[in-house]
């Protein structure tokens, strides 16, 4: 995928000669012996997911893996912690459906490429198949080899995933047989029977059909037809006519279908229609039990008509879920609510009535009036224009059946713009994001990342944070969303140029909804739960209803002093201290109020700091963490430009208006400087000027003879650098004093407003002029200032076209013009060859320069495959947020919160390591056994409602006698974890454990309710009848256990007579 990278030395330029003359007498910080030909790049990892990228998702509960397809032609598979494998396809390939099959296969359905089969074991593409006609519906089962494909012409074909070929099995358009006068309909939905592998449910535009694969015939047809006089007739006709009233209306209407689903026990069916009607049916005889909407019932019966109204948002997705006991069910509905587009409705049916003991009328009432009511799960949408379109349940461990709806703990809801939302199904939809650990790439999209940065910090500083959190029980309060896969070993991966075992690489992201995440992305380190720190502001801050009040636009953290600065979209700045508190019992009440009664900690002119410690709430605050203790506000409406929190305890906040505020956080907090505009320090006659970059440094200023804390402020409008000194006062506080300025560091001449923005200073990098080490203010250097230390320093400023090296305040040592647009710069600290300045440019090269002369050292091209995938990011300027770290790791920004990590390394220092053999994470777990598929109850079997068919018989039926033998290792792996190879496995834990232990499945629990629970009188012979029926079921269960082959017609008749005789003897007839 990646072409060989070439290193070349740029030719000597006139600019290089000029810089050499200026630097005469200055000691070079870059060794001339750097092995330039040995320098190389390799792609180490990819983290992040763009905001609206998701097309389709699938979940495998047994392997505990989540797969998503993106708009960029990728399929990504996620597991525990940072486990992630990316399958890349040609640009323009979009997979609209994903299916896990047999634990080792992942199947993608594409309108252009058809069926693509991936191996989770070898992480390769096994096969591709283009079916005759567009695939519009699919169905699979975790324990079966088959993928059912519903085509646009209404026919059904079956693909053999294990043998990678199409089977001869085909079913023609079933609606054409049932309703020959209706228009040709595509297959809208297809679904396996939850307890009978020989039966499927197929939905068409005007009917749903239960089709028996075993007998090759239609078993039941469901046609929802309304006549005049029915309550729902007028509304359904109005919707059927496209929202128009016709003068001569028909006497009957058949509302069009959207989808159809089985009840988990297979005895009932629900059809979902375009008029948002939910129709419940008896699956065996096709009796209509109840037709209802979210808010109206008995739509099929005569009564007061529902007047036609403006079409409500359509029902876009429905799931018939069940609890650990599959007889306790819920219908989860997405859409269909005219009042809100951001809620999920749940009809809580509770325990299903015993089918054999309940009349159709009582069953209809059961669905009209859910036993435990109806609840709403709110979804906090990122945009009010989004529409929720799909629901993906995430069942508990090892519960893959009932079409993936067995005992879901979470729901993932997709929207029409490519976003997704995770809902806690068990707690009314409210999800505590600080307690849930997502894979890093998923975490960048939920909630969406607004700002992102990557920093290298001392290992001792990071470990002091995670160890104190661990001792306060933080890890015990967190749980993983996914538990599958395993991270790859990085022992053979080349080490970066500046590899430092005493440092950690930490990504810092600010999200919508007031969430901040810290993640240790050091090599091999982000595979532990302790490597994640999450801070939530939603429970503490006041939400005025504006999206800006909970949007984090900037984050800066001082890890040495453990202080955190968070800039919000509305201009407020949250100041966090590290520690643990006892949460105020009234905190939850205070969090919903504004700040009128909040005490003021300190005020300086129009800037004030509020004390919000009493408002701190949320589960994240139950352990040691960053606590939102104070809130900085300025008068008027301000937009934050940039912020900086220093390890010396000072914070600087710049606004787009030109305002600059400096706070002493450690010794206060207090506002020690508040300037209305930075333009007053520059004497510029034209253009609007504001700060675009901030940095705190400790170095000698001019010829002072001692070092000072300097606040360096870079601006737009020509690229100006302003120096402020932070000086101690006699009272123990500090003051900010303007020192000097250097203007015009960007060679662009000021013209229109675009020049004001493009001529800004992007980065300020202070370094030691002696050692080349960082001169950014640290706690250790700040504490040594009282001893009169002298640190000669240099300041590197970068903009889109210029790189300059200055000796403060105004001596310009060197200047380099980047003709190819500079996107980002960074210092790389090598082991023994000094430092290098790395520059990422728009053409996809990383240019290395010497310091301070800015002489050309080498140019390395980003691998072609990576650069091609990031062309839009480079051309649009998104890549300007890339971070080039001193360790040699380069986080190239592909989108907001999405990075591709590239390492610069030397071949001579990694002679035993090979970048070409970069390992990928492990996905397939050969010890994760697929449990046996639930089967129909013995009572259904004895009554002839289902036919027993083995997987071998089904394979013979679908693939024929000449099925191809397996050709690849995945077939054996799939068999090893299949129910057939592990007959002693049980499923679900909801069945009997005595007589049933030797069976391949467990029978569902039947709760011992009284007769009144089924709408019957609880006296006398009724109880005897029920007990007799249960006894018959237990007796027939014993016979069913011995059955391993299909029943012939004669045995079927004998079986029915045995059942009838046993029933009559038990009830005394």
N, C-alpha and C positions, 0 to 999 in steps of 0.2 A: 504494500500500500504506500509506503513511504519511500521515496527515491533517495539515493545516496546523497548525503549532504556534503557540500564542497566548501572548503575554507580558502579564502583568498585574501591577499593583502591589497588594500586600496592603493592606487598610485599616489605619489607625493603631490600635494597641492600647494598653491601659493599661500593658501590659508594656513597650512601646516608650518610653512617657513616663518610666517608672521608670528604665529603663536610661539614658535621656538625662540625667536628673538625676544619676545616679551617675557618669557619664562627663564631667560638667562639668569643664573644665580639661584633659581628655585629648584629645590631637590625634587627629582622625579619620584612619584609614588607608585609607578608601574615598572616592574622589572623588564629590562630589554631582552631577557632570556626566556620569555614566555614561549612555549612550544606552539607557535601559531598554527602549524599544520596538524597538530593533534587535537585542536579544538573541534567540538562536534555538538550536535543537539540530538535529543531523543524525546519522544512524547511519553510522559510518565502516566498521566491519568486525565480523565475528563470529569469535571464536577459541575453540577448545576443543570437547570432545565428552564428554558425560556417560558415566559409568562402564559402565553396562549398556544402552547405547542401540542397538547395532548389530543389525539384523535380517537384512540380506542384503548381499553384496559382489560386485563384478565388477571385472575388470582387463582393460585393453586394452594389449597389449604394443607395438603399433605407435604409438599415440598416447602411450603411457606415462602413462595416467591410471587412477586407482582411484576407483570409485564405491561409496558405501555408502547404504543406506536405514536410517532410524532409527525408533524407536518413537514419536517425536514428529511423524511425518508429513512428514519431510524426505528429500530425496535430495541428498547432497553429493558433489561431484566434486572430487578432489584432483589436483594436479600437483606440479611441482617447488617446493621451498622453501615459500612461503606461498600458492601458487596454490590457490584454493578458491572454488567457486561453489555456492550453496545454492538448491535448488528447494523451495519451501514449498507444502504442500498442506493441505487441510482437516484439522482435528484428527480423529483416528480413522482416517485413511488410512494403511495400512501396506503397504509393498511387500515381498513375500516373495521376489522374485527379480528380478535385474537382468541385462540383456544389452546389451553393446556390439554395434552392427551397422553395418558399412560405414564405420567410423571417425567418422562424423558424427552417428549416432543413438545414443541411450541409451533402452532400453525397460525400463519397470518393470511388474511383474506384481503386481496387488493382488487379494485375494479379494473386495473390495467394488467397486473401480473397474475391474477387468479390466486391459486393456492400455493403458498410457500411453506415448506416444512423445515424447521430448524431443530438442531440437536442441542439440548441443554448439557449434554455430556461432552461432546467434542467442540461445541460452540461454533458450529459450521452450518451452512445451508445444505440440507440433504437432498431436497428435490423441489421442483416447481412444476405446477400443472395449470394449464389454462382450460377451463371447462367450456363446453359448447353453449355459450350464453352467459349473461351476467349472473353472478352469485349474489342473491339478495337476502338470504337467510341461511343460518348455519346452526347445527346442533352437534354436541359431542358429549361424551360421558367419560369421567376419569378412569373407568375400568375397562373401556372398550377401545378397540382399534379403529373405530369407524368415525368418519366425519360426514354427517348428512348435509348435503348442499341443496338448498331451495333455489331454483332458478327463476329468472324473470318471466319465462313462459309458463310458469306454474308447475313444472315437473320437478321431480326429486331424484337426485342421483347420490351415490355413496362413494366416498373416497377412502381407500385403505391406507391409513397413515403409517401403519407398521410396515407395509410392503411397498409403499410409495407408488401406488398406481390406482387408477379408477376401476371400480368393480363393474361387472355387467348389470348389476341391480339397478332398476329404474322404475319409477312410478310416474305415470302421466298426470296431467292436471286433474285433480280430484274434484274441484268445484265444477268443472265442465260436465262431470258425470252427475253431480247432484243438482246443479242449476244450469242446464244446458243453454238457457236463453240469456244468461248473464254474460257480460263482456269477459274476455280472457283476463285472468287475474294472476299476478305474480304470487309467489309464496311470500307471505308477510312475516310468518313466524313458524318455526318448527321446534319441537321439544320432545325429548324422550319421556316415556312414562316413568315416573319416579320409582316404580316397583316391578316393572315388567319390561325387559329389554326387547321384547318382541312387539312393542306397541309404541306408536308415536302420535303426537298431536300436531296437526297442520292447520294454520290459519290462512284464509284467503280473504278477498275483499268483502264477500257477502256470506261466508259460512266458515265454520271451523269443523274439522273432521278428525275423528280418532281412527287411525288406520292400523290394521294388524299386519305387521311384516310376516308373521308366522303363517297366517291364513291367506295373505295377499288380498284382503278385502276391507271395505269400510265397515267399521263396527258401529259408530255412532256419528250422527250429523247434528250440528248445532246451528240453527238459523234463527236469528232474532228478528222477528217480524211483528210490527205493531199495526193495529187496526185503529180506525177512528173510534174515539171513546176512551182509549187508553190514556193515562195521565201523561205519558211522555211522547205521545204521537205528534202533537203540534211542534214541539221543540225539535224533535228528531227530524221531522219533515223540513223544518226551517233550515237546519244544518245541512240536510241532504241536498237542498236546493241552493246551496252556496250562500246562505244568509239572506235569501230573498223570498218574499211571499208571492206565490203564484195564484192567479185567479181561479184556475181549475186545478185543484190539488187531487192527488190520487187518494184512494181509500186505504191503501196500505203502504208501508215504508219498511225497508230493510236497512237500518243504519250500517254503514260500512265498518269493518273491523280494523283494528290496529294490531292486536296481538291476542294470544290465548295462552293460558297456563293451567297446569294440573295442580290440584290440592296435593300436598305431600303424601297423602295416602292413596292418591290416584282415583278416588271415588267421586270427586267433584271437579268441575272445570269452571274457570272464569274467562269470559271473553271481554275484551276492552274495545270500545267503539269510538268512532270519530266524534260522536256527539257527547263524549265523556261518560257514556253509560257503562257500568260494570254489571255484566249479566252472569249469574251463577247457574250452573247446570248439574244435573245428575249425569255422571259420565257413562253410566251403564245403559240407561233407557232414553237419554236426551231430554228429560223433563226440565222445563225452565223453572227454577226455584225462586229466583229473585232478580229483578232488574232495578238498579239503583244508580245514583250518582254520588258524589261526595256528600251532598247535603239533602237529597231527596230519595225517597224509597217507593217501592211498589209502582214503578213507572210502567209496568206491563199490564197493570190492572186498571179497571175503569174507575174513574173518580175525577175530582177537579183537575182540569188540565193545567200543565205548567206552561205559562205564556212564553212565546219565543222571545229570546233576549239576544243581545249582541254576543257573538261567539266568544266563549271563554277560552283561555289558553288551553290547548289540547293536552290530554294525558300523553306524556311522552315515554314513560317507562313504568312498568308495574312488576313487582316481585311478590310472590306468595311465599313468605318466609315462615319458619317454624322455630320453636324453642328447642331445648335439648330433647324434650319429648316431641316428636314430630306431629302429634295430635293437637298440640297447642300452637295455633297458627296466627299470623298477622298478614294483612295485605298492605304492602308498602307502595304508595302511589306518588308519582312525580308529575306535577302539572295538574290541570283541571280545575284550579281554583281561580275564579274571576277576580278575587280581591287581592291576590298576592302571587308573585312569581318566584318567591324565595322560600317556599315551605315544602316539606314532605308530609303527606298525610298518611297516617297509620290506622287502619281498622283493626282493632284488637279483638279477634273472634274468641280467643281463649280455647278451652278444650273442646274439640270437635264432638258433636253428638254422635252416638253410636248409630252407624248407618242402618243396620238391620232392624233397629228398634224405633226409628224416627220417621214420621211421615214426611212427604214432600212439603206439606204446608209448614210443619215445624222447622224443617231445614231452611226453607225460605225466610221464615221469621228470624232464624239464627243469623243469617247474613244481613238481614235488614236492620237488626238491632244487635250490634256486636256486644258480646257478653261483658267485656271490660272497657267498652267505650271506644272513643276515637281521639287520637292525640295528634299533635302537630309538632314536627321537628323543624325549627327555623334554620335557615342557611344564610350566613352572612356573606352575601355576594360582593365581589369586588367592584361590580358595576351594576347599576339598576337596569341596564339594557340587556343583561344576560338572561338566558333561559336555560333551566335545568332540563337535560335531555336523557340522561341514562343513570341507572343505579347499579353499582357493583357491590354486593354484600361481601364482607370479609368474615367468613365463618371462623369459629374457634378451631384449634388445632385438630387436624386429622378428621374433619367432617366435610368431605367433598361432595356429598350427594344431595338429592332433592334439588337438582339443577343449580347447585351452589348456594342454596338458601337455608342451609341448616345451621341454626343457632348463631346468627351473625352478631359479632361484637361491635363492629364498625360498618358504616356504609360509606362508600366513595361515590360521590355524585359528580357527574360530568356536566359541563355547560356547553352551549352551542359555540362559544368562542374559543374553546380549547383549554379552559381552566378546569380545575377539579377541587372538590371540597370533601374533607373527611368529617364524618358525623359519628358521635358516640351514640350508638343505637340504644344502649341500656340506660342512658341518663338524659333523656329528653333532648338529645341532640347537642347538648353543650359539651364541647371538647376542650379539655385542659391541655393546650399545646405544650406547656412546659413539662408535662409529665409523660408525653408521648415522644418516643425517639423514632424519627423517620430517617431513611437513607438520605445522605447529604443532598443529592440531586433533587429528590422529591421535596426535601425541606425548603429548597430555594424557590419552589413554586407554590408551597402551601404553608403559611400565606405567602403571596408573591413577594419576592425581594424588591426593595426599592433602592437600597444602596448596599454596596459590598466592598470589602477591602481584605487584604491578606497582609499579615505582619509576621516578622520574625522576632521572637521575644526570648528572654533567657529561660532555660528549662526550670530553674529554681522558682521563678515567678509564676509560671504556669502550674507547676506541681503544688505550690503553696495554696493555690486556689482550689484545685481539684481535690487535694488531700483534706482540706478543711471542709469542703462540701461532703466528701465521703464520710468523714467522722460525724457529721451532723445528720446523716441518713439520707442524703439527696438521692443516691443511686437506688435506694429501696423504694422511692416514690416514683421512679421512672419505669416505663415498660416499653418494649420494642414493638413496633408495628409488624415487622417481619422478622422471622427467625431462621430463614433458610440460607443456604450457601455458606461459603467460607472464603476469607480474603486470601489472595495469592501471596506467596513468599516473595520478598523483595531482596533476598540475600545476594542474588546474582545480577541485580540491576546496577548499572554504573552510578557511582557517587558524583554528586554535583561538584563544580569547581570549588565552591566555598562551603562544602559540607561541614557542619559543626554539630557534634553530638551534644553540646551543651546548650543548644537552642531548640526551640519548638516553632513550627509554622502554624499559625492560627488564623482561620478565616473569621471575619466579623461581618455579620449581615444584619441589616435593619429591614423589617417587613411591614406590610400592611397589617393593621390590627394591633399595632403597638408591641410587637415581639422583636427581641434581639437575640441572636444566636451566636455563640462562640463554639468553634469546632477545631480541634487539633487535627490538621491535615498533614502533619509530618508523616514521612514514609513509614507505613505500618502501624501508625499510632491511632488512627481514627477507626479502629476496629474494637474499641472498648467503650462501654457505656459511660465511663468517667471522663471521656474526652469531649463531652458536650456540656455546655452551660447555656441555659435559656432563661431569659428575663422577660416577664410580661408586664406591660404598663396599663393594659386595658382595665384592670380592676381598680387601679389607683387614680388614673387621670379622669378628668371630666370629659365626657363625650357629648359635644353639642349638636350631634347629628351630621356634622360635616365630615367628609372622608379625610380631610386634612388633620383633624384633631387626633387621629389614631395612626397617621401615616408617619413612619420614621424615615427622614430624608438624609440624616447624617449621624454617624456614630464614631466616637473617638475614645479610646481607652488607655489609661495609664496603668499598666500591669504591675509596675513596681510599687506605686503608691495605692493601687487597687481603687482607682476612682474612674468613673464612667460618665461620659457626656453624651447625651442623646438629643439630637435636633428633630423637632416635630414639623409637620407640614404647615401648621398654623403659626410658626415662628417661635413657639415656646421651646425652652431647652430644659431637659430633665437632668439633674445632677444626682448621680448614684454613688453611695458609699458601700463598701464591702462589709458585710457582717450579718448578724442575725438578731431579730427582735421578736418580742411577743406581740402578735398582731392585736391591734385595738379591736374590741368586740363590736364597736360602732363603725369600723372601717368600711364595711360594705355599704352602709347607709351614706357615709360621707362621699364615697366614690361616685355617687350619682348626682351630687350637688356641684354647683360651680364653685369658684374660688373666692367669693365675696367675703366669707368669714374666715378665710385661711390666714393664719398669722404671718406677718412679714418678717423675714429673718434679717434682711438688709436692703437698703435702697440708696441709689446714687442717680439723681436726676430722673430720667424717664425709665430707668432700668431698676427692677426690684427682684429680690429672691424670696419666694414663699416657702414656708416649712410645711411639707406635705407628709411627714412621717406618720401622722395619725391616720392617713388615708390608705396606707400600704395594705394591700390585700392580695389574695391569690395563693394557690398552693406552692408556687415557686418560693415564696417568702417563708415557708415552714422550715427551710434549711438555710445554711449559710450561703449567701449569694450577694449579688449587687442589688441594693435596695434603693428604689426611687425616693430619695429623701427630700429633695429640694427642687423647686421649679423657678427658672429664670424667665421673666416676662419683660417685654418693653412695650411702651405705649404705641398705639396705632397698629396697623396691619403690616407686618414685616415678613419677608421671605429670607430664609437662611441661605447664605452663599457657601460658607465652609466653617468648620469648627475644629478645634484642636485642644486636646487634654494632655498636659505635660506631666511627666513623671516627677517634676519639681513641684507639682501641686497647683500650677496655674492653668487657667482655661481661657481660651480666646474664642469669641464668636463673631463672625462677620455676616452682615446682611446685604441683600441686593440693593438696598437703599443707599449704601455707603457707610452705614453705622458700624462701629467696631466697639465691642464690649470685652473687657478683660476682668476675670474673677480670680480671687485667691480662694481656692476650694479647700485646700488642706487646713489652712489656719482660719477659716471662716465657717461657711462660705460668705464672701463679701464681694461686692462690685467695686473694683479699685480703679477702673477706667471706663469711661463712657463717652465716646466721640460720636457726634452726629454724622460726620462723614470723614473718610480718609482723604478726601480731595483737599481738605484744608491744609494738609501737610505737603502737598505737591505743587500748589500754585498753578494748576492747569487751567487754561483759559477756556477750553472746550471739551465736550464729551462728558458722559456720566461715568464716574470712577467708583469702583468698589473692590474689596479684597477678594481675590480668587484663590489664594493659597496662604497657609499659615504654618509657621514652624517656630518652636522654641529651641534655642541653642545656647550653649555655654562655651564661650571663647573670648580671647582678647579682642577688644574693640580698638582699632587703630593702634596708637602707641601708648595705651593706658598703663601698661606694665602689670596688669592684673586681668583676670577674667570676669565677665559679667553674664547675667542672664539676659539674653537678647530675644525679643519678639520680632521675628522677620515676617513682614507682610508684603506679599506680591499682589499686584493689582492688574486690572485690564487697562484699556486706554493707552496702549503703547508699551506695556510691560515695565512697571515701575516697582522698585524695591524700597520699602520703608523700614528703617531701623528704630526700634524702641528698646530702651533699657528698663529693666525691672529692678528697682533699687530698694534696699531696706530703709525703714524709717525708725526713729527712736522709740516709737511705741510698740515695736515688734511687728508692725504690718509692713506692707510693701506699696510702692507707687510705681506707675508707669510713666516714663519720661521719653518724649520724642528725641531721637539722637541725630538722625540724618536720613537722607534719601538718595537713591540713584535712579534716574529716570531714563526712559527710552531704551530698555534692554531688549526690546523686540524691534527689529529694523523696519517693520511695517510703518508706513506713514499713516496718520489718522485721517480717515476720509469719512465714509458713511458709518452708520451704526454697526454694521457687520465688522468693520475694522476694529471697533472698540472691543468686541467680544473675541475676535480671532487673534488680537495682539496681546492677550493676557499672558501672565506667568502661570504655568501649570504646576511646576514643582520647585521646591526649594530644598536643597540637600546640603546641610552643613557637615564638613569633615575636618579632621585634624590635619594641619599642614605638615606635620612631622611624620605621623604614622599612617595617615590615611583612614584611620578609624572614624566612626561616626561621632560627630560633635553635637548631636541632638541632646537636649538637656535630660540628664538622668538624675535619680535621687542621690546616687553616690557622688557625682560631680557637684551637685548642689550643696551637699553637706560639707564638701572640701573647700568651698569658696571662702570661708572664713580664714583659711590658712594661706590665702593669697596665691593660689595656684595660677599658672599662666599656661593657657592652651592656645597657641597660634592656630588660627583657623582659616579655612577657605569656604566659600559659599558657591554652590553650583546652582544656577537658575536655568530652567528649561521652558521653552514655549514651542509652538508648532513648527517654527523654522529656526530657532536660535538655541544654542547652548553656550552659556558663558561661565567662566570661572573667575570669581572675584575674591580679592582680599579686602575684608571690610575696613572702612566703609565703601571706598570708591575705586580702589585700584583694580583695573580689569586686566587679568593675567592672560586670558585666552578667550577666543570666540570661534564658534563653528556654526556655519550656516548649513542647515539640513534642507537640501533641495527637494527631498522626497517626503516631506511632512513627518515630523517627529510625533509619534503617538505616546511614548512613555520612555522614561529613563530610570536607571538604577545603578547603584554601586555594587560590584561583586568583589567580595573579600576573599582572595585566593589563599591557599595554605602558605605558600612560600614565595609567590611571585608578585606580592603587593596587591594593588587594587586595579580594577578595570571599570570603565564606565560603559554600560550596555545600553544601547538605544534601539528601540523598536520603531521601524519606519513603515510607511504605508505600503510599500512594495513587497512586504513580507520578509525583509531582511532584519537580522539583529546585528547591529554594528558595534564593535568593541573599540574603545578609544583609550589612550593612555591619559593619565592625569599628572600634573595639571595642564599639560600642553595640548590635550585633546588631539594627540596624534593618532592616525589610523593604525589599528592593530590587525583586525580581521573582520570579515563580513560573512555571516552564516545565514543561509536561506532556510526558512521554516519548511519542514517537509511538505511536498506538493499536495498530498492528500489532505493534510490538515489545513493548509492555506486555501485550497479550493473550497473547503467547507466553511471557511470564515471570510470569504471574499466580501460579503455584504457588511460584515462587522468592520473590516478595514476601510471599505469605501465610504461607509456612513459615518465613520469616526467613533463608533461604539468601542472599538479596540483601544481608544485613548484612555480608558479606565484600567488598562492592564497594569500589573504590578510586577516589577523586576526586583527580586530580592537579593540580598547580599550573599545568600548561600548558593546562588546560581540557578535557583528555581524561578521560572518565569511563568506567571499566571496570565495567559493571554485571554483577554475578555472577549467572549463571543456574543454575549448579550447581558442584560441586567441579571447579575447573579450566576452567570454561566461562564465557566473558565475552562480552557484547555491548558494543562500544566506541561511545560516543556523545560527540560533541564539542559544546561550547558555543562559539558564535562570534557575531560582530557583523556585521550586514549592511553597516554603513557602512564597515567595514574590509575587506570582501570584495566590493566592488562588481563586480569582474570575475570572480568565482567563483560557481558555482551548485551548491548542495547537491543540487538535484533531478536533476542530470545526473551522479550518482555512478557512475563507470565500474565494470564488473565485469571480473574476470580473463579472459584469453583461454584457451580450452580447445582448440579445434580447430586442428590444424596441417595446412594444405593441402599441405605438402611431405612429409608422412609417408605414403609410398606403401605400400599393402597388397601384400605379395608374392604371387606366384601360388600357388594351392593345390596341394599335392603330389598327384600322380596315382598310380594303380596302376602297378606295374612292367609292363614289356612282356610279361613271362612270364605274369602273371595275365591280362592283356588277351588274349594269344594263346590261352590255354587256355579262355577264355570265362568266367573267374571274375568278371570285372567288365565292364560295358558302358560305352563312352565316351559321354558326353553333355555337350554344351557348356552354358554358362550361359544362352545364348539359347534352346536347346531346352528347358532346364529351366523357364525363364520361360514359354514357350509351353505347356508341359505343366501347370504349376501354375495360372497366371493365365488361361490360355485365349487365344484370338486377339483378344479385345476388352479387353486390359489397358489401364487408364486411363493417359493420358500424365502425365508429371510436372507438378506444380503449384507447386513451391516450389524455392528456390535450393539447398536441401540435396541434391536429387537430382543436380544437376550437380556439386556438390562431391564427393558420394560417387562419382560416375563418374570424376571427374578423378584420384582416388587409387586407383581399383580396378585389379585385374590386367588387365582388358580394355583399359583406356586406357594401360597401361604394359607392353606385351608383352615388353620386353627385360629386365624385372626377373627376378632369380633368388631362390631361397628357401633359407635354411638354411646354404648353403655346404658341403653334404655330398655334392655330386654331382660328376660329371665336368665338366671345364671346357673340353674340346676340342670334341668333336662335339655336346655337349649345350648349348652356350652359346646357341644360337638357340631353345631350347625354353622354354616358360613355366614349367618346374619343373626341379628337379634330382633325378636318380635317387639313391637311397641307396647308400652305399658298402657293398660286400660284402667283408668281411675275408677275406684269403687264408689261411684256416685249413686245416690238414691234415684228411684224411678222418676221422682218429680223433676230431676235435673234434665230429663229428656222430654218433659212435657206430658208425662203419663202419671196416672194415679199410683201411689206408692203402696197400695194395699194388696194383700193376698196373692192371687195366682200370677200377677204381673211380675212380682219379684221372683217367683218360682220359674216363670218363663225365662226371665233374664239370666238367672243362675244356670238354668238348663242350657241355654244357648252358649253361655261362656264355657260350660263343661264340654259341650259338643266341640267348641273351637279348640279346647285343649286336647280333646281326643283326636281330632283330625290333625292337629299339629304333630302328634306322634306319628301318624301315617305319613305326613308330608316330609318328615325328616328322612324317611327311608327312600324317598323318590329321587332319582337322579336322571331319569330320561323323560322325554316328552310322552304325553298320554295320547293314545289313539282314541278314535271316536267311541269305540265300544267301551273302553275303560272309563271314558268320560261319563257315559250313561250310568255305568255301575256306580261310579263315584257319587253321582247325584242321588241315586236311590239309597245308598248307604247313609248319606247325609239326612235324607228325609226320614228314614226309619229311625235313625238315632234321635232326631229332633222329636218325633212323635212319642218315642218311649220315655224321653226325659220330661215331657210336659203332661204325660198321662193320657194321651189320646189314642 
